[in-house]
Amino acid sequence: MADAARIAIIGAGPAGLAAAIALAEAGIACTLIDDNREAGGQIFRAGAALPPDIPGIDRRGRELRRRLAALASRIDHRRGTEVVAIDAERKLWLAGEDGRRGELPPDVVILCPGAVELFAPVPGWTLPGVFGLGGLQVLLKAGAVPEGPVVLAGAGPLLRLLAAQLIACGVELAAVVDASPLPGPGAVADMTREPALLARGLALEAAIVRARVPLLRRHAVVAIEGAGAVECVEVAPVDSEWRLTGRSRRQFRCTALGLGYGLRPNVELTLLAGAEHAFDPALGGWHVRRSPDLESSVRNIFVAGDGAGVQGVEAALAEGAIVAYAAAVRTAHPNAASLYPAAARARERLARLARFRRGLAAWSAPRAGIFDAARPDTFVCRCEDVTRREIDAALAAGFGDMRALKLRTRAGMGLCQGRVCAPIIQHLAAAATGRAPAEVPLPTARPPLRPVPATALADLPMEAAP
């Protein structure tokens, strides 16, 4: 598989799987790198422990994994391997499960890093028993079904999907707390452009109604209480920008809380590669700028899927077909033309999905007011125990950008390297300085992106170290 290293695909979620399979079926070898042992990403994560009729389990993942296995002679699938650095010349630094490092200098890189959850800190959000909605779904798919009662709170499609799945598993839901209102006429009109997707969403809503679970619209969690673990959740109404209105509050007893306000693109690798980025709340915030062929501003680095802007699994699969064709053309492979028809169909699919995504964003994309719920003693950076009081003090002292705040407070220097707290700090800085969130630049990404043993880098010459 000598030619496999010419095209490297990072991430084996829907976009990465679609790209790798399309290339291999056209007779074009590639390398597929993923930090998980099993391909599929979060959306196609196997849920063998769940009831067979549970809603929202996308069975296409099983078929994609079957095709991936059948194409093993053309796909160098590097499981359990993380890319800890990338440079503008496309050199990749890899860290395997055994702690050994490796490097790969492909001609073309297709980044499919996926998305990360978006959180808004409130008092008590670091208590045991508080999960991200996606994290709770991962546990559910692994067979770790919570005993309940459970409260789910946040916004976006995952909120209702997880609610319907927990109901199907017999879990008692104390409440579903949605910061979004009912979608307006314009949003509904946009979403009707994809009737099958809209029907799925309505079915999830119907499951919540049938189970007689309280569904509180235009409400958000404002405090989480418990002696050593979550025991009670307090919720309150929010306005159109998701700021607390000061009106009456309600409490729900629970043993677990799923909390999340949608997803945002994982931009670590595109930042590290030096690509240009833009800010759009409808796409999850900061995302990489791309050409019509999904190429970043760095030549021969393409980006597909939610890592380039949160648009969902259907768009990710379509973009996988587009970047497969683009990569084949860029490497001048003689079989590139065979990928064109699928890429053309994928472009048409993306155009149809755009209206649906616009309506979905108008209804449930995060609003900046949700980040105001943190009190002075609420942790903003969980890794370094940095409170909002410390962030506010640094802002008042003139540390107005994220890099300065990071150096002043250590927020973002912990294990997650700002993956959780960066958007929170961005919005706090914007509000304190009277700027729009887009005017607060992202912090600098530094290699390695994940902690690696010192022995993994010890044999590198100094001039080659990332």
C-alpha positions as CSV (number, residue, x, y, z in Angstrom):
1,M,0.0,0.0,0.0
2,A,2.8,2.3,-0.9
3,D,0.5,5.0,-2.4
4,A,-1.7,5.1,0.7
5,A,0.4,7.8,2.4
6,R,-0.2,10.3,-0.5
7,I,-3.7,11.1,0.8
8,A,-4.2,11.1,4.6
9,I,-7.7,11.4,6.1
10,I,-7.9,12.4,9.8
11,G,-11.0,11.3,11.5
12,A,-13.2,8.3,10.8
13,G,-16.6,9.8,11.5
14,P,-19.2,10.1,8.7
15,A,-17.2,12.5,6.5
16,G,-13.9,10.7,6.9
17,L,-15.5,7.3,6.3
18,A,-17.3,8.5,3.2
19,A,-14.1,10.0,1.8
20,A,-12.0,6.9,2.5
21,I,-14.5,4.5,1.1
22,A,-15.1,6.6,-2.0
23,L,-11.4,6.8,-2.8
24,A,-10.8,3.1,-2.1
25,E,-13.7,2.0,-4.2
26,A,-12.3,4.1,-7.1
27,G,-9.0,2.2,-6.7
28,I,-7.2,5.0,-4.9
29,A,-5.3,4.1,-1.7
30,C,-5.4,6.3,1.3
31,T,-4.5,6.4,5.0
32,L,-7.3,6.8,7.5
33,I,-6.2,8.0,11.0
34,D,-8.6,7.9,14.0
35,D,-8.2,8.0,17.8
36,N,-11.0,5.5,18.3
37,R,-10.6,1.7,17.9
38,E,-13.8,1.5,15.9
39,A,-14.7,3.8,13.0
40,G,-17.9,5.8,12.9
41,G,-17.5,8.8,15.2
42,Q,-20.2,9.7,17.7
43,I,-23.1,9.6,15.3
44,F,-22.3,6.1,14.0
45,R,-21.0,4.7,17.3
46,A,-22.2,1.2,17.7
47,G,-25.0,0.8,20.3
48,A,-25.2,-3.0,20.6
49,A,-26.3,-2.8,24.2
50,L,-29.4,-0.8,23.3
51,P,-32.9,-2.1,22.4
52,P,-33.1,-2.7,18.6
53,D,-36.0,-0.3,18.1
54,I,-34.5,2.6,20.0
55,P,-35.0,5.9,18.0
56,G,-32.2,7.7,16.3
57,I,-29.6,4.9,16.0
58,D,-28.3,5.4,12.5
59,R,-27.8,1.9,11.1
60,R,-25.7,3.2,8.2
61,G,-22.7,3.1,10.4
62,R,-22.7,-0.7,10.3
63,E,-22.8,-0.8,6.5
64,L,-20.0,1.8,6.3
65,R,-17.8,-0.3,8.6
66,R,-18.5,-3.4,6.6
67,R,-17.4,-1.6,3.4
68,L,-14.3,-0.2,5.2
69,A,-13.3,-3.7,6.2
70,A,-13.8,-5.0,2.7
71,L,-11.5,-2.3,1.4
72,A,-8.7,-3.0,3.9
73,S,-6.2,-3.7,1.0
74,R,-6.6,0.0,-0.1
75,I,-7.1,1.8,3.2
76,D,-4.3,1.9,5.8
77,H,-6.6,2.3,8.8
78,R,-4.6,3.4,11.8
79,R,-6.8,2.8,14.8
80,G,-6.2,4.4,18.2
81,T,-3.9,6.9,16.7
82,E,-4.0,10.7,17.3
83,V,-2.6,13.5,15.3
84,V,-0.9,15.7,17.8
85,A,0.6,18.2,15.4
86,I,0.3,19.4,11.8
87,D,2.2,22.1,10.0
88,A,1.6,24.2,6.9
89,E,3.7,21.7,4.9
90,R,1.1,19.0,5.9
91,K,3.6,17.0,7.9
92,L,1.6,15.0,10.5
93,W,2.9,13.9,13.9
94,L,1.2,10.9,15.2
95,A,0.9,9.3,18.7
96,G,-0.2,5.7,18.9
97,E,-1.8,3.8,21.8
98,D,1.6,2.4,22.7
99,G,3.0,5.9,23.3
100,R,5.2,5.7,20.2
101,R,5.3,8.6,17.9
102,G,5.3,8.6,14.1
103,E,5.3,11.0,11.3
104,L,3.6,11.2,7.9
105,P,4.2,13.7,5.1
106,P,1.2,13.2,2.7
107,D,0.6,15.1,-0.5
108,V,-3.0,15.9,0.5
109,V,-4.6,16.0,3.9
110,I,-8.4,15.7,4.5
111,L,-9.3,16.9,8.0
112,C,-12.5,15.5,9.4
113,P,-12.1,16.3,13.1
114,G,-15.8,16.5,14.0
115,A,-17.3,18.8,16.6
116,V,-17.2,19.2,20.3
117,E,-20.0,20.0,22.7
118,L,-20.8,23.6,23.7
119,F,-21.3,24.2,27.4
120,A,-22.4,27.2,29.5
121,P,-21.2,27.1,33.1
122,V,-23.7,27.5,36.0
123,P,-23.1,27.0,39.7
124,G,-22.6,23.3,40.4
125,W,-21.9,22.2,36.8
126,T,-18.7,20.4,38.0
127,L,-20.6,18.1,40.4
128,P,-20.5,14.3,39.7
129,G,-23.6,13.3,37.8
130,V,-23.5,16.2,35.4
131,F,-22.7,15.1,31.9
132,G,-22.7,16.7,28.4
133,L,-25.6,15.5,26.3
134,G,-23.2,13.8,23.9
135,G,-21.2,12.2,26.8
136,L,-24.4,10.9,28.3
137,Q,-25.4,9.4,24.9
138,V,-22.0,7.7,24.7
139,L,-22.6,6.1,28.1
140,L,-26.0,5.0,27.0
141,K,-24.7,3.4,23.8
142,A,-22.2,1.5,25.9
143,G,-25.0,0.1,28.1
144,A,-24.5,2.4,31.1
145,V,-28.2,3.4,31.4
146,P,-28.8,5.9,34.2
147,E,-31.3,4.8,36.8
148,G,-33.0,8.2,37.0
149,P,-34.7,10.5,37.5
150,V,-32.7,12.4,34.9
151,V,-33.0,16.0,33.7
152,L,-31.9,17.0,30.2
153,A,-31.3,20.6,29.4
154,G,-29.8,22.8,26.7
155,A,-30.9,23.2,23.1
156,G,-30.6,21.6,19.6
157,P,-31.6,18.3,18.0
158,L,-29.5,16.2,20.4
159,L,-31.6,17.3,23.3
160,R,-34.7,15.7,21.9
161,L,-32.9,12.7,20.5
162,L,-31.4,11.8,23.8
163,A,-34.7,12.3,25.6
164,A,-36.4,9.9,23.2
165,Q,-33.6,7.3,23.6
166,L,-33.7,7.5,27.4
167,I,-37.5,7.1,27.3
168,A,-37.2,4.0,25.1
169,C,-34.8,2.5,27.6
170,G,-37.2,3.0,30.4
171,V,-35.4,5.8,32.1
172,E,-37.5,8.3,34.2
173,L,-37.1,11.8,32.9
174,A,-37.9,14.5,35.4
175,A,-37.9,17.2,32.8
176,V,-36.6,18.4,29.4
177,V,-35.4,22.0,29.6
178,D,-35.0,23.8,26.2
179,A,-33.6,27.3,25.9
180,S,-35.2,27.6,22.5
181,P,-38.8,28.7,21.8
182,L,-41.1,27.0,19.4
183,P,-39.6,27.5,15.9
184,G,-41.0,30.5,14.0
185,P,-42.8,30.4,10.7
186,G,-39.7,31.2,8.7
187,A,-37.7,28.4,10.4
188,V,-40.5,25.9,9.9
189,A,-40.7,26.8,6.2
190,D,-37.0,26.3,5.8
191,M,-37.1,22.9,7.6
192,T,-40.0,21.7,5.5
193,R,-37.5,21.6,2.6
194,E,-36.2,18.3,4.0
195,P,-39.5,16.6,5.1
196,A,-37.8,13.4,6.1
197,L,-35.5,15.1,8.5
198,L,-38.3,17.3,9.9
199,A,-40.5,14.2,10.4
200,R,-37.7,12.6,12.4
201,G,-37.6,15.6,14.7
202,L,-41.3,15.7,15.1
203,A,-41.3,12.0,16.0
204,L,-38.8,12.7,18.8
205,E,-41.0,15.5,20.1
206,A,-44.0,13.2,20.0
207,A,-42.1,10.6,22.1
208,I,-41.5,13.2,24.8
209,V,-45.2,14.3,24.8
210,R,-46.5,10.7,24.9
211,A,-44.3,9.9,27.9
212,R,-45.8,13.0,29.7
213,V,-42.4,14.4,30.4
214,P,-42.5,18.1,31.3
215,L,-41.0,20.1,28.4
216,L,-40.1,23.6,29.4
217,R,-39.4,25.8,26.4
218,R,-37.5,29.1,26.8
219,H,-36.0,27.9,30.1
220,A,-32.4,27.1,31.2
221,V,-30.6,25.5,34.1
222,V,-29.4,28.3,36.5
223,A,-28.0,26.2,39.4
224,I,-27.2,22.6,40.2
225,E,-27.1,21.4,43.8
226,G,-26.1,18.4,45.7
227,A,-23.9,17.0,48.5
228,G,-21.1,15.4,46.6
229,A,-23.2,14.7,43.5
230,V,-26.1,16.3,41.6
231,E,-29.4,16.0,43.5
232,C,-31.4,19.0,42.4
233,V,-31.6,21.3,39.3
234,E,-33.0,24.8,39.3
235,V,-34.4,26.2,36.1
236,A,-35.7,29.6,35.1
237,P,-37.2,31.4,32.1
238,V,-34.9,33.0,29.5
239,D,-35.6,35.7,26.9
240,S,-35.0,35.6,23.2
241,E,-31.2,36.0,23.7
242,W,-31.3,33.2,26.4
243,R,-30.6,35.7,29.3
244,L,-32.4,35.0,32.6
245,T,-35.6,37.1,32.9
246,G,-35.7,37.1,36.7
247,R,-39.1,35.5,36.8
248,S,-40.2,32.4,38.8
249,R,-37.9,29.4,39.2
250,R,-38.6,25.7,39.4
251,Q,-36.6,22.8,40.9
252,F,-36.4,19.2,39.8
253,R,-34.9,16.4,41.8
254,C,-32.6,14.1,39.8
255,T,-29.6,11.8,40.0
256,A,-28.1,12.8,36.7
257,L,-28.2,15.9,34.4
258,G,-27.4,16.0,30.7
259,L,-26.5,19.6,29.8
260,G,-25.4,21.0,26.4
261,Y,-26.1,23.8,24.0
262,G,-25.3,22.2,20.7
263,L,-21.9,21.6,19.0
264,R,-19.1,23.7,17.7
265,P,-16.4,22.8,15.1
266,N,-13.2,21.3,16.5
267,V,-10.7,23.7,15.0
268,E,-7.5,22.6,16.8
269,L,-5.9,21.1,13.7
270,T,-6.9,23.8,11.3
271,L,-5.6,26.5,13.7
272,L,-2.3,24.6,14.1
273,A,-2.0,24.3,10.3
274,G,-2.3,28.1,9.9
275,A,-5.6,28.1,8.1
276,E,-7.9,31.1,8.0
277,H,-11.1,31.0,10.1
278,A,-14.4,32.9,10.3
279,F,-17.1,33.2,12.9
280,D,-20.8,32.2,12.3
281,P,-23.1,31.2,15.1
282,A,-25.2,29.3,12.6
283,L,-22.2,27.0,12.0
284,G,-21.3,26.6,15.7
285,G,-19.0,29.6,16.0
286,W,-15.4,29.7,14.8
287,H,-14.9,27.5,11.7
288,V,-12.3,27.2,8.9
289,R,-12.7,29.1,5.7
290,R,-13.1,26.9,2.7
291,S,-13.1,27.1,-1.1
292,P,-16.0,25.5,-3.1
293,D,-13.9,22.4,-3.2
294,L,-13.7,22.4,0.6
295,E,-10.0,23.4,0.6
296,S,-8.7,25.5,3.4
297,S,-6.5,28.6,2.9
298,V,-3.5,26.2,3.2
299,R,-3.0,24.5,-0.1
300,N,-3.8,20.7,-0.2
301,I,-5.4,20.7,3.2
302,F,-9.2,20.0,2.8
303,V,-11.7,20.0,5.6
304,A,-15.0,18.1,5.7
305,G,-17.9,17.5,8.1
306,D,-18.8,19.2,11.3
307,G,-15.2,20.1,11.9
308,A,-15.7,22.8,9.2
309,G,-19.1,24.0,10.5
310,V,-21.8,22.1,12.2
311,Q,-24.3,20.9,9.6
312,G,-25.1,17.3,10.6
313,V,-24.5,13.8,9.4
314,E,-26.2,14.2,6.0
315,A,-24.0,17.1,5.1
316,A,-20.9,15.3,6.4
317,L,-21.5,12.3,4.2
318,A,-22.0,14.6,1.2
319,E,-18.8,16.5,1.9
320,G,-16.9,13.3,2.2
321,A,-17.8,12.5,-1.5
322,I,-16.7,16.0,-2.5
323,V,-13.3,16.0,-0.8
324,A,-12.6,12.5,-2.2
325,Y,-13.0,13.8,-5.7
326,A,-11.0,16.9,-4.9
327,A,-8.1,14.9,-3.4
328,A,-8.0,12.5,-6.3
329,V,-7.9,15.5,-8.8
330,R,-5.2,17.2,-6.7
331,T,-3.0,14.1,-6.8
332,A,-3.7,13.7,-10.5
333,H,-4.8,10.1,-10.0
334,P,-6.0,8.5,-13.3
335,N,-9.2,7.3,-11.7
336,A,-10.3,10.7,-10.4
337,A,-12.9,11.2,-13.1
338,S,-14.9,8.2,-11.8
339,L,-15.5,10.1,-8.5
340,Y,-17.1,13.1,-10.3
341,P,-20.7,11.9,-10.6
342,A,-20.9,11.2,-6.8
343,A,-19.4,14.5,-6.0
344,A,-21.8,16.4,-8.3
345,R,-24.8,14.6,-6.6
346,A,-23.3,15.5,-3.2
347,R,-23.2,19.2,-4.1
348,E,-26.8,19.1,-5.1
349,R,-27.6,17.4,-1.7
350,L,-25.7,20.1,0.2
351,A,-27.7,22.8,-1.6
352,R,-31.0,21.2,-0.5
353,L,-29.7,20.8,3.0
354,A,-28.7,24.4,3.3
355,R,-32.2,25.7,3.7
356,F,-33.0,23.1,6.4
357,R,-29.9,23.9,8.3
358,R,-30.7,27.6,8.1
359,G,-34.1,27.0,9.7
360,L,-32.6,24.7,12.4
361,A,-30.0,27.4,13.3
362,A,-32.7,30.1,13.4
363,W,-34.6,28.0,15.9
364,S,-31.9,26.5,18.2
365,A,-28.4,28.0,17.5
366,P,-26.9,29.2,20.8
367,R,-27.5,32.8,21.9
368,A,-24.8,34.7,23.8
369,G,-27.1,35.4,26.8
370,I,-26.7,31.8,28.1
371,F,-23.1,32.5,29.2
372,D,-24.3,35.1,31.7
373,A,-25.6,32.5,34.1
374,A,-22.2,31.9,35.7
375,R,-21.8,33.6,39.1
376,P,-18.5,35.0,40.4
377,D,-17.5,31.8,42.1
378,T,-18.6,29.5,39.3
379,F,-15.7,27.7,37.6
380,V,-15.3,28.7,34.0
381,C,-12.2,26.6,33.3
382,R,-12.7,23.3,35.0
383,C,-9.2,22.0,34.4
384,E,-7.4,24.9,36.1
385,D,-10.2,25.8,38.6
386,V,-10.5,29.3,37.2
387,T,-13.6,31.1,38.3
388,R,-15.6,33.8,36.6
389,R,-14.5,36.3,39.2
390,E,-10.9,35.7,38.1
391,I,-11.8,36.1,34.4
392,D,-13.8,39.3,35.2
393,A,-10.9,40.7,37.2
394,A,-8.4,40.0,34.4
395,L,-10.8,41.7,31.9
396,A,-11.1,44.7,34.1
397,A,-7.3,44.9,34.3
398,G,-7.2,45.2,30.5
399,F,-6.5,41.6,29.5
400,G,-9.1,41.7,26.7
401,D,-8.1,38.9,24.3
402,M,-8.1,35.2,24.9
403,R,-4.4,34.7,24.7
404,A,-3.8,37.4,27.3
405,L,-6.5,35.9,29.5
406,K,-4.9,32.5,29.2
407,L,-1.5,33.8,30.3
408,R,-3.0,35.9,33.1
409,T,-5.4,33.3,34.6
410,R,-4.2,29.9,33.2
411,A,-7.7,29.4,31.8
412,G,-7.3,27.0,28.8
413,M,-3.9,25.6,29.9
414,G,-5.3,22.4,31.4
415,L,-5.8,18.9,30.1
416,C,-8.5,19.8,27.6
417,Q,-6.5,22.8,26.3
418,G,-9.5,25.1,26.1
419,R,-11.8,22.7,24.2
420,V,-14.5,23.3,26.9
421,C,-13.8,26.8,28.2
422,A,-12.6,28.7,25.0
423,P,-16.1,29.7,23.7
424,I,-17.2,30.6,27.2
425,I,-14.2,32.9,27.7
426,Q,-14.7,34.3,24.2
427,H,-18.3,35.4,25.0
428,L,-17.4,36.8,28.4
429,A,-14.6,38.8,26.9
430,A,-16.9,40.1,24.1
431,A,-19.6,41.2,26.6
432,A,-17.0,42.9,28.9
433,T,-15.4,44.9,26.1
434,G,-18.4,45.7,24.1
435,R,-17.3,43.7,21.1
436,A,-19.1,41.0,19.0
437,P,-17.8,37.5,19.6
438,A,-16.4,37.5,16.1
439,E,-14.1,40.3,17.2
440,V,-12.5,38.2,19.9
441,P,-9.8,36.1,18.2
442,L,-9.2,32.5,19.1
443,P,-6.2,31.6,21.2
444,T,-3.2,30.1,19.5
445,A,-3.0,26.3,19.2
446,R,0.3,24.7,20.2
447,P,1.6,21.2,19.6
448,P,1.3,18.6,20.9
449,L,-2.5,18.9,20.9
450,R,-2.7,15.9,23.4
451,P,-0.5,15.0,26.2
452,V,2.2,12.5,25.0
453,P,5.0,10.7,26.9
454,A,8.3,12.5,26.8
455,T,9.8,9.3,25.4
456,A,7.5,9.8,22.3
457,L,9.5,12.9,21.3
458,A,12.9,12.1,22.8
459,D,14.4,10.7,19.6
460,L,13.4,13.7,17.5
461,P,16.2,16.1,16.4
462,M,15.6,19.6,17.7
463,E,15.0,21.1,14.2
464,A,12.3,18.5,13.4
465,A,10.4,18.8,16.7
466,P,6.9,20.2,16.2
